[in-house]
């Protein structure tokens, strides 16, 4: 399917916005109106390999869970996230964030593309283009409000299973139990 692109201008330096967007734990702060119940897939939340699972808030969507993983983080201008959603994770999707300097601020552009695996998945994706354009448009408006005025901030994502004890890798901190 053709990608959906949305852009906005934010009056902040590109490096500051890139550092914020390169941390996937920050994404629920401005995307939680259409992507909910975020859980991180690993402890490290920045850079390539950082990922999260979420639930898409969409009417009549039986298979609403999806995930995103940063596959390319090219400082300070581009972040590419790849993921899957739909029945059995058959629908692949790509989200590309591009940041361009723009007269004392930054132009932030988000491009969202999904690739259904078969005709049944294409039918299930009907109406998703409008849903994605509206959702990402509002997300960018919230991102601008967070950085320019400090309001409309949601909650950060958490790690599934709770906090980890240092140096053990186990949730309980006990070894050999």
DOBAKOL-660798 format. One line per 10 residues: number of its first residue (from 1); their letters; for each residue y, x negated, z negated of C-alpha. Coordinates in pm, 1 decimal, padded with zeros to 6 digits. Layout:
REM DOBAKOL-660798
NUM) A) Y,X,Z | ...
REM end
This chain:
REM DOBAKOL-660798
1) XXXXXXXXXX) 00000.0,00000.0,00000.0 | 00358.1,-00108.5,00051.3 | 00522.9,-00268.3,-00250.9 | 00782.5,-00085.7,-00458.4 | 01091.1,-00299.4,-00530.6 | 01366.9,-00235.7,-00783.5 | 01653.2,-00466.9,-00879.7 | 01950.5,-00486.4,-01116.7 | 02224.4,-00726.7,-01223.1 | 02224.9,-00858.8,-01582.5
11) XXXXXXXXXX) 02518.5,-01054.0,-01725.4 | 02308.7,-01331.3,-01881.5 | 02208.1,-01678.1,-01759.3 | 01890.6,-01699.1,-01552.5 | 01722.6,-01947.9,-01789.8 | 01764.7,-01714.1,-02087.5 | 01622.1,-01415.2,-01899.6 | 01334.7,-01622.1,-01763.2 | 01238.1,-01740.7,-02112.9 | 01236.6,-01378.2,-02230.1
21) XXXXXXXXXX) 01029.7,-01248.7,-01934.9 | 00783.0,-01541.0,-01944.6 | 00665.1,-01411.8,-02285.6 | 00439.7,-01113.4,-02212.4 | 00470.7,-00993.9,-02573.5 | 00832.2,-00897.0,-02490.8 | 00739.8,-00664.8,-02202.4 | 00656.9,-00359.2,-02419.3 | 01013.8,-00369.9,-02551.2 | 01143.1,-00239.2,-02219.1
31) XXXXXXXXXX) 00828.4,-00096.9,-02049.1 | 00686.6,00118.2,-02330.5 | 00820.7,00441.4,-02178.9 | 00561.2,00430.9,-01896.5 | 00315.2,00158.5,-02006.7 | 00198.4,00223.1,-02363.6 | -00043.7,00087.4,-02626.8 | 00000.9,-00279.3,-02535.8 | -00248.7,-00534.4,-02672.9 | -00241.9,-00903.3,-02592.0
41) XXXXXXXXXX) -00554.8,-01058.9,-02445.8 | -00501.3,-01400.2,-02605.9 | -00294.7,-01564.1,-02877.2 | -00073.0,-01767.9,-02643.9 | 00179.3,-01520.9,-02500.9 | 00371.9,-01744.6,-02259.6 | 00286.4,-01924.6,-01937.9 | 00001.2,-01891.6,-01693.8 | -00298.1,-01703.4,-01832.2 | -00099.0,-01494.4,-02080.8
51) XXXXXXXXXX) -00206.3,-01134.2,-02049.7 | -00206.1,-00786.9,-02196.6 | -00385.4,-00452.7,-02169.4 | -00200.2,-00122.4,-02171.0 | -00229.6,00249.6,-02097.2 | -00027.7,00400.8,-01813.6 | 00155.1,00719.3,-01907.9 | 00087.7,00925.3,-01598.1 | -00009.0,01289.8,-01559.5 | -00364.9,01373.8,-01459.3
61) XXXXXXXXXX) -00470.7,01008.2,-01462.5 | -00830.1,00994.1,-01587.2 | -00849.0,00614.6,-01570.1 | -00513.1,00517.9,-01719.0 | -00593.4,00175.5,-01866.2 | -00493.2,-00143.9,-01693.7 | -00422.8,-00509.3,-01758.1 | -00186.4,-00783.1,-01640.8 | -00224.5,-01160.1,-01650.1 | 00041.0,-01412.4,-01551.9
71) XXXXXXXXXX) -00104.3,-01600.6,-01254.9 | 00206.7,-01801.7,-01160.1 | 00505.4,-01889.6,-01376.1 | 00757.4,-02088.7,-01172.2 | 01055.0,-02167.0,-01394.3 | 01328.4,-02050.6,-01378.3 | 01299.5,-01802.1,-01095.9 | 00957.8,-01637.2,-01043.1 | 00674.1,-01481.0,-01241.2 | 00366.2,-01334.2,-01073.7
81) XXXXXXXXXX) 00131.9,-01111.0,-01274.3 | -00200.2,-00984.5,-01138.5 | -00418.0,-00717.3,-01288.0 | -00654.9,-00426.8,-01243.7 | -00658.5,-00058.9,-01326.3 | -00832.6,00259.3,-01217.2 | -01198.3,00350.0,-01228.6 | -01408.6,00040.8,-01308.2 | -01096.1,-00172.9,-01252.8 | -01123.8,-00132.3,-00875.8
91) XXXXXXXXXX) -00750.8,-00099.3,-00809.6 | -00588.8,-00443.3,-00802.5 | -00216.6,-00474.3,-00858.6 | 00049.4,-00742.9,-00843.5 | 00386.7,-00748.0,-01021.1 | 00639.8,-01011.2,-00908.2 | 00956.2,-01084.7,-01109.1 | 01224.2,-01281.6,-00924.9 | 01547.8,-01401.4,-01086.1 | 01840.4,-01514.0,-00869.1
101) XXXXXXXXXX) 02181.6,-01641.9,-00986.9 | 02445.4,-01384.1,-00900.5 | 02811.6,-01445.1,-00979.4 | 02799.9,-01541.5,-01347.2 | 02489.3,-01334.9,-01414.9 | 02140.3,-01287.2,-01279.0 | 01992.1,-01052.8,-01021.9 | 01650.6,-00942.0,-01148.7 | 01410.2,-00796.8,-00892.5 | 01070.3,-00646.0,-00969.8
111) XXXXXXXXXX) 00815.9,-00581.5,-00697.0 | 00499.7,-00380.4,-00772.8 | 00208.0,-00353.2,-00530.0 | -00137.6,-00205.6,-00571.4 | -00447.1,-00240.3,-00354.2 | -00698.2,00048.0,-00382.3 | -01057.3,-00054.9,-00313.5 | -01176.6,00254.5,-00124.2 | -01056.4,00593.2,00008.2 | -01126.9,00770.1,-00321.9
121) XXXXXXXXXX) -00901.7,00522.1,-00502.1 | -00629.3,00578.9,-00240.1 | -00638.0,00952.2,-00313.2 | -00617.9,00883.4,-00687.9 | -00306.4,00673.1,-00626.6 | -00112.1,00959.6,-00462.5 | 00225.2,00996.2,-00627.2 | 00202.7,00654.3,-00788.3 | 00475.0,00510.7,-00564.8 | 00735.1,00753.4,-00703.6
131) XXXXXXXXXX) 00602.7,00704.6,-01058.0 | 00623.4,00325.2,-01024.9 | 00975.5,00326.9,-00878.2 | 01103.2,00552.6,-01155.7 | 00921.7,00358.1,-01430.4 | 01028.0,00010.7,-01317.8 | 01383.9,00132.2,-01252.6 | 01414.6,00257.7,-01609.4 | 01249.0,-00061.5,-01737.7 | 01517.4,-00271.4,-01569.0
141) XXXXXXXXXX) 01793.7,-00051.0,-01711.0 | 01642.3,-00098.0,-02058.8 | 01609.8,-00473.7,-02000.3 | 01979.8,-00485.8,-01910.6 | 02070.0,-00282.0,-02221.6 | 01864.5,-00512.5,-02445.7 | 02034.4,-00825.4,-02314.6 | 02387.2,-00699.5,-02273.2 | 02427.4,-00464.5,-02571.4 | 02125.9,-00534.4,-02794.3
151) XXXXXXXXXX) 02004.6,-00172.9,-02799.5 | 01704.0,00019.8,-02661.7 | 01465.8,-00243.6,-02793.0 | 01105.7,-00125.4,-02841.6 | 00819.2,-00291.8,-03027.7 | 00653.1,-00618.4,-02926.4 | 00284.4,-00627.1,-02836.5 | 00022.4,-00730.7,-03090.3 | -00301.9,-00922.5,-03061.5 | -00610.7,-00703.4,-03063.6
161) XXXXXXXXXX) -00809.7,-00749.3,-03382.8 | -00514.7,-00848.3,-03599.3 | -00372.4,-01186.1,-03700.8 | -00582.0,-01501.5,-03683.1 | -00620.3,-01766.3,-03950.3 | -00495.3,-02107.9,-03842.5 | -00742.7,-02362.9,-03702.6 | -01052.4,-02143.1,-03735.6 | -01029.4,-01900.3,-03447.5 | -01187.0,-01632.5,-03665.5
171) XXXXXXX) -01011.1,-01319.4,-03786.5 | -01161.2,-01349.7,-04138.5 | -01113.4,-01723.7,-04174.0 | -01468.4,-01765.3,-04310.2 | -01709.7,-01990.1,-04125.7 | -02083.0,-01929.1,-04129.4 | -02068.0,-01583.1,-04287.7
REM end
